[in-house]
Amino acid sequence: MIKIEIPAPDLSITKPNKPNPELSNIYGFEDFHRIPRDKGGIFMFYNINDELLFVGKARKLRQRIKKHFEDTVSPIKQHRDEVYTIDICYVEEPVDREIYETYIINELKAKYNIDKAFFRI
């Protein structure tokens, strides 16, 4: 049996309760700029109740996460306003990203991941 552990987030950003208009505010996240442009990894979107909404992987994290907030075909396009926290784990190996993404989707039962879900709610 293979033992997989969900990695602890390397970066976590949360929407502030009161937006600060003086700070850069991308999709409601003042700290969006902290997401690296050149690192690969996995990302997890949570709602305000800390329920896992969506898990994804990317070779370049910032561009991929940004796409989920702008793209018309994103699986979370109807639920973007629900995203309150984004957790990011840096994972450079593509195979490792694939394994972690599939494992987290099924272990934590991500609400809007349907392609890789082996469970049904």
N, C-alpha and C positions, 0 to 999 in steps of 0.2 A: 504494500500500500504506500502511496506517495503522501507525504505530510506537507501540506501547504499552510502557511500562516499569512494572514492578511497583513501587509506592511503598515507600519505607522505612517501617517502623513508627514511629508517633508515640508509642506506648506499648506496652510489653511486660511482661506479668506472668507469673511462674512460681511453681509450687507449691514451697514450701520443702522441703528434704530432711527436716528435723525440724520438725514443726508447733509453733508457740509458743502454748500454750493461753491465754496472757494477752492475745494480740492477737485482734482480730476475724478470724474464719476462715470465709469464705464459699466453699463448694464446694472447700475445701482451699487457696484463694488468699487469703493475708493482705492482698494489695494490691488486692483486688477493688473496694474503695471508690475507687480512683484512676480507674476507668473513668467518664468523664463521663456524666451523665444527659441533658444537653441537646445533645449533638453527634451528628451523623450520620457514618457511615463504613462501613468494611468490617472484618471481624474474621476471624482465622485461628486455628484450633485445631491445635496440634502435640502429638505424643506425646513421650515422654522421649528417643526416638531422633531427634528433629527431623524426623519425617515428617509431612507435612501431612495432617490428618484431615478437616477441614471448613472451608469458607469461607462466610461469610454477609455480608449487608449490613443496615443498619438506619438508620432516621431518628433513633432514640434508642438509642444503643449499649448502655447498661447494662441497660435493660429487656429488650432482645432477647437479649443474651447470657445473662442470668439465666433467661429462658424456656427456653433450650436445656438448662439444668441441672435444670429443674423439670417441663417439659412432657412429657406421655405420648406425644405424637406427633412429637417431635423426631427427625430422622434419626440423631442420635447417642445416642439414649436408652439403647441397649445398650452404648455405648462411652464414657460420661461419665468413667469412672475412668481412661481412657487419656489424657485431656486434661491436659497438663503445663504447656504454655505457651500464652498467648493474646497474639497480636500484633494491634494495632489501628492503623488508618490513618484519620485524619479526612478525610472526603470529604463536603462539604455538598451537592453537586449530585446529585439522584437518578439522572440519566442516567449520570453518571460512576461512581456506585456500581455500577450495573448492569453497565457495561462492565468495570470492574475485577474484579468478582466472577466474571463469566463467563470472563474472560481468565485469572485466577489458577487457577480450577478446572481449566481445560484445560491450561494451561502447566505447572503444578506437579502435576497429576494428583491432586487431592484425593480421598482414599480413600472418604469417605462422601457426597460430593455426587453424586447420580445424575441429578437433573432437568436440569442444564445441562451435563452431561458429553458431549463429542463424541468421547471416546476410550473404549475399553474395556480393562480390565486383564486 
